[in-house]
Amino acid sequence: MESNLIRQPHVRSPYIDMESTGTGKLKIHNQLSGRAFEVGEGIGKILRFYDAPRSFDEVAEQFPLYGNKLGVVCQYLTDQRLIFPADDPAELVTDRVAVAPRLFDAQPLTESDVTTPVAVCLGVPFGKGNGKSMGSAEFPQTIRAYTQRYGLATNRLAQSLSCGAVGNADVTDRLKKLFKADRFRDGGNLFVSALESPAFIYEKLYAVARKLLRQGHVPVTIGGDHSISYPLIRAAAETYPNLHVLHFDAHTDTYSSRYDALPHAGRIHHYGNFMSYCLALPTVAKVYQFGIRGLTNACEQDTAKRQIIWADEARTVTLDLPNDVPYYVTFDIDVLDPSVAPGTASPVANGLTYAETTALFERLLPGKRIIGLDLVEMNPDFDRTELTTEVAVSILLQLLSYIPLMSCSKPDSV
């Protein structure tokens, strides 16, 4: 169906390649979606005409033979994101890029998935929010390559995942059900350009996450540094008011400096203060921080909206968390002890072991409505033996097992 929006000036996407097949057809490849199309030479001429912003009337005047069918053609080009509104370039760049290999060899997210909620992996190759090292930007590709190299594919995991591999029979059963039900997708990476400002990238991530959440999907985001969690939690809190955040980290990420206090126009959050921004969101009801430790946190205190569970407490704590509220989980790999996960830019001694962490999950997460999660701060530059990558994959599988996809529905705010 033709939309009135197609009447607005549109321009051709700069992210498409066109190649003649020699048979009167034109092959078009969309670099953002990874999709390829074959169209007739006539449609190719229309697409070439959109090399500059063109109104529908200009296109109609240039191609009069199409008559009433021109609107259908232009709508098709818009739906395939081959042209986009000239006065709204963000409509193009607020998108995802197809990747290969895909995490757990999962199927890519497609438009047909809008009818059934799924867990959607979203890679965010961004590390500029971390002042120590930007190496975490490489982790989305690293973790996907690891799962491919070791044959960790959804179809195999659904049939033959061993309890001994994840260490818990309940987790194993839940994962098998998730993968057998075909409820996991790889949504590719957030499109990130070196020419874009961090503020613009955060806004793109917010828009992509909000769209997934409003469709009822559960974003499973792979960072990247911890600054990416603010736009994700902002989107989650907007979609699911009364949001509760479970934050696993060695640091509170509520730190401030004299520079942070300067009222300059370009001020944005970063990996060390993103949680302060989250706490300021009116629809974030409560934040629980697990695994906090170290002298940088010596003066940190609980507030009405935030509860700190120190690392020593987290090893045995049992909290009576409400079951009837939405939860977002953000997991910084440095909550683990450096002997377990050395591949991070900000390691802190006396962290949790893998067994202590999974036991904490089992005390906290069953029965909770997890509407989104992220896994951040894995840095391949410091992970020479791949120990951190292996642990990160295991943590991700653990967290996936607690997502209640079988009972998911679209949020009430939609």
C-alpha positions as CSV (number, residue, x, y, z in Angstrom):
1,M,0.0,0.0,0.0
2,E,1.4,3.4,-1.0
3,S,2.1,5.7,2.0
4,N,1.6,9.5,1.9
5,L,5.2,9.7,3.0
6,I,6.4,8.6,-0.4
7,R,5.2,12.0,-1.7
8,Q,8.0,13.7,0.3
9,P,11.4,14.2,-1.4
10,H,13.5,11.0,-1.2
11,V,17.1,10.2,-2.0
12,R,19.0,7.0,-2.8
13,S,20.8,5.3,0.1
14,P,24.6,5.7,-0.1
15,Y,24.8,2.1,1.2
16,I,23.7,0.2,-1.9
17,D,25.8,-1.3,-4.7
18,M,24.2,-1.8,-8.2
19,E,25.5,-4.2,-10.8
20,S,24.2,-5.3,-14.1
21,T,23.6,-9.0,-14.5
22,G,23.9,-8.9,-18.3
23,T,20.4,-10.3,-18.7
24,G,18.4,-7.1,-18.5
25,K,18.3,-7.2,-14.7
26,L,20.1,-5.2,-12.1
27,K,21.5,-6.7,-8.9
28,I,21.2,-4.5,-5.9
29,H,23.1,-5.2,-2.6
30,N,22.1,-3.3,0.6
31,Q,25.2,-3.0,2.7
32,L,23.1,-2.3,5.9
33,S,20.7,-5.2,5.7
34,G,23.0,-7.6,3.8
35,R,20.1,-8.3,1.5
36,A,20.4,-8.6,-2.3
37,F,17.7,-7.9,-4.9
38,E,17.2,-8.3,-8.6
39,V,15.1,-5.7,-10.3
40,G,14.4,-4.7,-13.9
41,E,16.5,-2.1,-15.6
42,G,13.5,0.3,-15.5
43,I,13.4,0.3,-11.7
44,G,17.2,0.6,-11.8
45,K,16.8,3.8,-13.8
46,I,14.3,5.2,-11.2
47,L,16.8,4.3,-8.4
48,R,19.6,6.1,-10.3
49,F,17.4,9.1,-10.7
50,Y,17.2,9.4,-6.9
51,D,20.9,10.3,-6.8
52,A,19.7,13.7,-5.5
53,P,16.6,14.5,-3.5
54,R,13.6,14.1,-5.7
55,S,9.9,14.7,-5.1
56,F,7.4,12.2,-6.3
57,D,6.1,14.7,-8.9
58,E,9.7,15.0,-10.3
59,V,9.9,11.2,-10.6
60,A,6.5,11.0,-12.2
61,E,7.5,13.6,-14.7
62,Q,10.7,11.8,-15.5
63,F,9.0,8.3,-15.8
64,P,5.5,8.9,-17.2
65,L,5.1,5.4,-18.6
66,Y,4.7,4.0,-15.1
67,G,1.4,5.9,-14.5
68,N,-0.4,4.7,-11.4
69,K,2.1,2.0,-10.7
70,L,4.9,4.4,-9.9
71,G,3.6,4.9,-6.3
72,V,3.9,1.1,-5.8
73,V,7.4,1.1,-7.2
74,C,8.6,3.9,-5.0
75,Q,7.0,2.4,-1.9
76,Y,8.9,-0.8,-2.7
77,L,12.1,1.1,-2.8
78,T,11.3,2.7,0.5
79,D,10.3,-0.6,2.2
80,Q,13.6,-2.1,1.1
81,R,15.5,1.0,2.4
82,L,16.9,1.7,-1.0
83,I,15.6,5.3,-0.8
84,F,14.8,7.3,2.3
85,P,13.3,10.7,3.2
86,A,15.8,13.4,2.2
87,D,14.9,15.6,5.2
88,D,15.4,12.8,7.7
89,P,18.7,11.0,7.2
90,A,18.5,9.5,10.6
91,E,15.8,7.3,9.2
92,L,18.6,5.6,7.3
93,V,21.3,5.4,9.8
94,T,19.2,4.3,12.8
95,D,19.5,0.7,11.7
96,R,21.4,-2.5,12.0
97,V,24.1,-4.1,9.8
98,A,24.0,-7.7,8.9
99,V,27.0,-9.7,10.1
100,A,28.7,-13.0,9.5
101,P,29.2,-15.3,11.3
102,R,26.0,-15.0,13.4
103,L,26.0,-15.7,17.2
104,F,25.2,-19.4,17.8
105,D,24.6,-19.6,14.0
106,A,21.1,-18.2,14.7
107,Q,18.8,-17.1,12.0
108,P,18.9,-13.4,11.2
109,L,16.1,-11.2,12.5
110,T,13.6,-10.4,9.7
111,E,10.4,-8.5,9.3
112,S,8.4,-11.7,9.7
113,D,9.6,-11.9,13.3
114,V,7.4,-9.1,14.4
115,T,4.5,-11.4,15.2
116,T,6.4,-13.6,17.7
117,P,8.6,-12.2,20.5
118,V,12.2,-13.5,20.3
119,A,15.5,-12.8,22.0
120,V,17.5,-10.7,19.6
121,C,21.3,-10.5,19.7
122,L,22.4,-6.9,18.9
123,G,26.1,-6.2,18.7
124,V,27.4,-2.7,19.5
125,P,31.0,-2.3,18.3
126,F,31.6,0.8,20.3
127,G,34.3,1.5,22.8
128,K,34.8,5.2,22.9
129,G,32.9,5.6,26.1
130,N,35.8,3.9,28.0
131,G,38.6,6.2,28.8
132,K,41.2,3.4,29.3
133,S,40.8,1.3,26.1
134,M,38.5,1.1,23.1
135,G,39.2,-2.6,22.5
136,S,35.8,-3.7,23.7
137,A,34.4,-2.5,20.3
138,E,35.9,-5.7,18.8
139,F,34.0,-8.1,21.1
140,P,30.8,-8.6,19.2
141,Q,32.8,-10.0,16.3
142,T,35.0,-12.0,18.7
143,I,32.2,-13.8,20.5
144,R,30.4,-14.6,17.2
145,A,33.6,-16.1,15.8
146,Y,34.2,-18.1,18.9
147,T,30.7,-19.7,18.8
148,Q,31.2,-20.6,15.1
149,R,34.7,-22.0,15.7
150,Y,33.5,-24.4,18.4
151,G,30.3,-25.4,16.7
152,L,28.0,-23.8,19.2
153,A,24.9,-23.6,17.0
154,T,21.3,-23.3,18.1
155,N,20.2,-26.5,16.3
156,R,23.0,-28.5,18.0
157,L,22.4,-26.9,21.4
158,A,18.7,-27.6,21.1
159,Q,19.3,-31.3,20.7
160,S,22.5,-32.2,22.5
161,L,23.5,-29.5,25.0
162,S,25.2,-31.2,27.9
163,C,24.3,-30.4,31.5
164,G,28.0,-30.6,32.4
165,A,28.8,-27.8,29.9
166,V,26.7,-25.2,31.7
167,G,26.7,-26.8,35.1
168,N,23.0,-26.8,35.9
169,A,20.2,-29.1,34.7
170,D,17.5,-26.4,35.0
171,V,19.6,-24.0,32.9
172,T,20.2,-26.8,30.3
173,D,16.5,-27.6,30.0
174,R,15.5,-24.0,29.6
175,L,18.1,-23.3,26.9
176,K,17.0,-26.4,25.0
177,K,13.4,-25.2,25.1
178,L,14.4,-21.7,23.9
179,F,16.4,-23.0,21.0
180,K,13.9,-25.8,20.0
181,A,11.2,-23.2,20.0
182,D,13.3,-21.1,17.5
183,R,13.1,-18.0,19.7
184,F,16.6,-16.6,19.3
185,R,17.8,-14.4,16.4
186,D,20.9,-12.5,15.5
187,G,19.9,-8.9,14.7
188,G,23.4,-8.0,13.5
189,N,25.3,-5.0,14.7
190,L,24.3,-1.4,15.4
191,F,25.6,0.6,12.4
192,V,28.5,2.6,13.7
193,S,30.6,5.0,11.6
194,A,33.9,6.5,12.7
195,L,32.5,9.8,11.4
196,E,29.6,9.8,13.9
197,S,29.8,11.5,17.3
198,P,29.3,9.3,20.4
199,A,26.1,11.3,21.2
200,F,24.7,10.4,17.8
201,I,25.6,6.7,18.2
202,Y,23.9,6.6,21.6
203,E,20.7,8.1,20.0
204,K,20.8,5.5,17.3
205,L,21.2,2.7,19.8
206,Y,18.3,4.1,21.8
207,A,16.1,4.1,18.7
208,V,17.0,0.6,17.6
209,A,16.4,-0.8,21.2
210,R,13.1,1.0,21.5
211,K,11.8,-0.5,18.3
212,L,12.8,-4.0,19.3
213,L,11.2,-3.5,22.8
214,R,8.0,-2.1,21.4
215,Q,7.7,-5.2,19.1
216,G,7.9,-7.4,22.2
217,H,11.4,-8.7,21.5
218,V,14.0,-9.0,24.2
219,P,17.3,-7.2,23.2
220,V,20.4,-9.2,24.1
221,T,23.1,-6.6,23.5
222,I,26.8,-7.4,23.2
223,G,29.2,-4.5,23.9
224,G,31.1,-2.5,23.6
225,D,31.9,-0.6,26.7
226,H,29.4,0.1,29.6
227,S,28.4,3.5,28.3
228,I,26.1,1.7,25.8
229,S,23.8,0.6,28.7
230,Y,22.4,4.0,29.3
231,P,20.5,4.3,25.9
232,L,19.4,0.7,26.3
233,I,18.1,1.2,29.8
234,R,16.5,4.5,28.7
235,A,14.6,2.7,25.9
236,A,13.6,-0.1,28.3
237,A,12.4,2.3,31.0
238,E,10.4,4.3,28.4
239,T,8.7,1.1,27.1
240,Y,8.4,-0.6,30.5
241,P,7.7,1.9,33.3
242,N,8.5,0.8,36.8
243,L,11.7,-0.8,35.5
244,H,14.0,-2.5,37.9
245,V,17.7,-2.8,37.0
246,L,20.0,-5.6,38.1
247,H,23.5,-4.4,37.7
248,F,26.4,-6.8,38.0
249,D,29.7,-4.9,38.2
250,A,32.9,-4.2,40.2
251,H,32.0,-0.5,40.0
252,T,28.9,1.5,40.7
253,D,29.5,3.6,37.6
254,T,28.1,6.7,39.4
255,Y,31.4,8.5,39.5
256,S,31.9,12.2,38.7
257,S,34.8,14.5,38.1
258,R,35.2,18.2,37.8
259,Y,35.1,17.8,34.0
260,D,31.8,15.9,34.2
261,A,30.4,18.9,36.1
262,L,31.3,21.4,33.4
263,P,28.1,22.6,31.6
264,H,29.5,22.5,28.1
265,A,27.2,21.8,25.1
266,G,28.8,18.5,24.1
267,R,28.7,16.9,27.5
268,I,27.6,13.2,27.4
269,H,27.8,10.2,29.7
270,H,30.5,7.7,29.8
271,Y,31.3,4.2,31.1
272,G,32.1,5.5,34.6
273,N,28.9,7.6,35.2
274,F,26.2,6.0,33.0
275,M,24.3,4.6,36.0
276,S,23.9,8.1,37.4
277,Y,22.0,8.9,34.3
278,C,19.9,5.8,34.6
279,L,19.0,6.6,38.2
280,A,17.8,10.0,37.1
281,L,15.2,8.4,34.7
282,P,11.8,8.8,36.4
283,T,10.6,5.4,35.1
284,V,13.5,3.5,36.6
285,A,12.1,2.4,39.9
286,K,15.1,0.6,41.5
287,V,18.7,-0.4,40.8
288,Y,20.4,-3.3,42.5
289,Q,24.2,-3.4,42.2
290,F,25.9,-6.7,42.7
291,G,29.6,-7.4,43.2
292,I,30.8,-3.9,44.0
293,R,34.2,-3.7,45.6
294,G,37.6,-1.9,45.6
295,L,38.8,1.4,47.0
296,T,37.2,3.5,44.2
297,N,33.9,2.6,45.9
298,A,35.0,3.4,49.5
299,C,32.5,6.2,50.0
300,E,29.6,4.8,48.0
301,Q,26.3,4.5,49.9
302,D,22.8,3.2,49.3
303,T,20.1,5.6,48.3
304,A,16.3,5.4,48.1
305,K,16.6,4.2,44.5
306,R,19.8,2.2,44.7
307,Q,20.9,-0.8,46.8
308,I,24.6,-1.9,46.8
309,I,25.3,-5.6,47.4
310,W,29.0,-5.7,48.0
311,A,31.1,-8.5,46.5
312,D,31.4,-10.4,49.8
313,E,27.6,-10.1,50.4
314,A,26.8,-11.2,46.8
315,R,28.4,-14.6,47.4
316,T,25.5,-15.6,49.7
317,V,22.8,-12.9,49.5
318,T,19.2,-13.8,49.0
319,L,16.9,-10.9,48.1
320,D,13.1,-10.9,48.1
321,L,12.7,-9.2,44.7
322,P,9.2,-8.5,43.4
323,N,8.1,-10.8,40.6
324,D,5.5,-8.6,39.0
325,V,7.8,-5.9,37.6
326,P,10.0,-5.7,34.5
327,Y,13.7,-6.2,34.9
328,Y,16.7,-5.2,32.8
329,V,20.0,-7.0,33.4
330,T,23.3,-5.3,32.7
331,F,26.4,-7.4,33.2
332,D,29.9,-6.0,33.2
333,I,32.5,-8.8,32.9
334,D,34.7,-7.2,35.6
335,V,32.2,-8.3,38.3
336,L,34.2,-11.6,37.9
337,D,37.6,-12.0,39.5
338,P,40.5,-11.2,37.1
339,S,41.6,-14.8,37.5
340,V,38.4,-15.8,35.9
341,A,38.0,-13.0,33.4
342,P,41.2,-11.1,32.8
343,G,40.1,-9.7,29.4
344,T,38.7,-6.3,30.6
345,A,40.1,-2.8,30.9
346,S,39.2,-2.3,34.6
347,P,39.9,-5.5,36.6
348,V,39.4,-5.4,40.4
349,A,40.7,-8.0,42.8
350,N,38.5,-10.2,45.0
351,G,35.7,-10.6,42.4
352,L,33.1,-13.3,42.1
353,T,34.0,-16.7,40.7
354,Y,32.0,-18.2,37.8
355,A,30.3,-20.6,40.2
356,E,29.4,-17.8,42.7
357,T,28.0,-15.8,39.8
358,T,25.8,-18.5,38.4
359,A,24.6,-19.4,41.9
360,L,23.7,-15.7,42.4
361,F,21.7,-15.9,39.1
362,E,19.8,-18.9,40.4
363,R,18.9,-17.1,43.6
364,L,17.8,-13.9,41.8
365,L,16.4,-14.5,38.3
366,P,13.9,-17.4,38.3
367,G,10.4,-16.1,37.7
368,K,11.6,-12.6,36.9
369,R,10.3,-10.8,33.8
370,I,13.5,-10.0,32.1
371,I,12.8,-7.6,29.2
372,G,16.4,-6.9,28.1
373,L,20.0,-7.5,29.0
374,D,23.5,-6.6,28.0
375,L,27.0,-8.0,28.4
376,V,29.7,-5.4,28.2
377,E,33.4,-4.6,28.8
378,M,35.0,-7.7,27.4
379,N,38.2,-6.6,25.8
380,P,39.9,-9.0,23.3
381,D,43.2,-7.0,23.6
382,F,43.6,-8.3,27.2
383,D,42.2,-11.8,26.5
384,R,45.3,-13.6,25.2
385,T,44.1,-17.1,26.1
386,E,40.4,-16.6,25.2
387,L,39.5,-17.5,28.8
388,T,37.3,-14.3,29.1
389,T,35.6,-15.1,25.8
390,E,34.7,-18.6,27.0
391,V,33.4,-17.3,30.3
392,A,31.4,-14.6,28.5
393,V,29.7,-17.2,26.3
394,S,28.8,-19.3,29.3
395,I,27.5,-16.2,31.2
396,L,25.4,-15.3,28.1
397,L,23.9,-18.8,27.9
398,Q,23.1,-18.6,31.6
399,L,21.3,-15.3,31.2
400,L,19.4,-16.4,28.1
401,S,18.0,-19.3,30.0
402,Y,16.1,-17.0,32.4
403,I,14.3,-15.0,29.7
404,P,10.6,-15.9,29.9
405,L,10.0,-15.9,26.2
406,M,7.2,-18.4,26.3
407,S,5.0,-16.0,28.2
408,C,6.2,-12.7,26.6
409,S,3.8,-10.2,25.1
410,K,4.1,-6.7,23.7
411,P,4.5,-4.0,26.4
412,D,1.4,-2.2,27.7
413,S,2.8,1.2,26.7
414,V,2.6,0.3,22.9
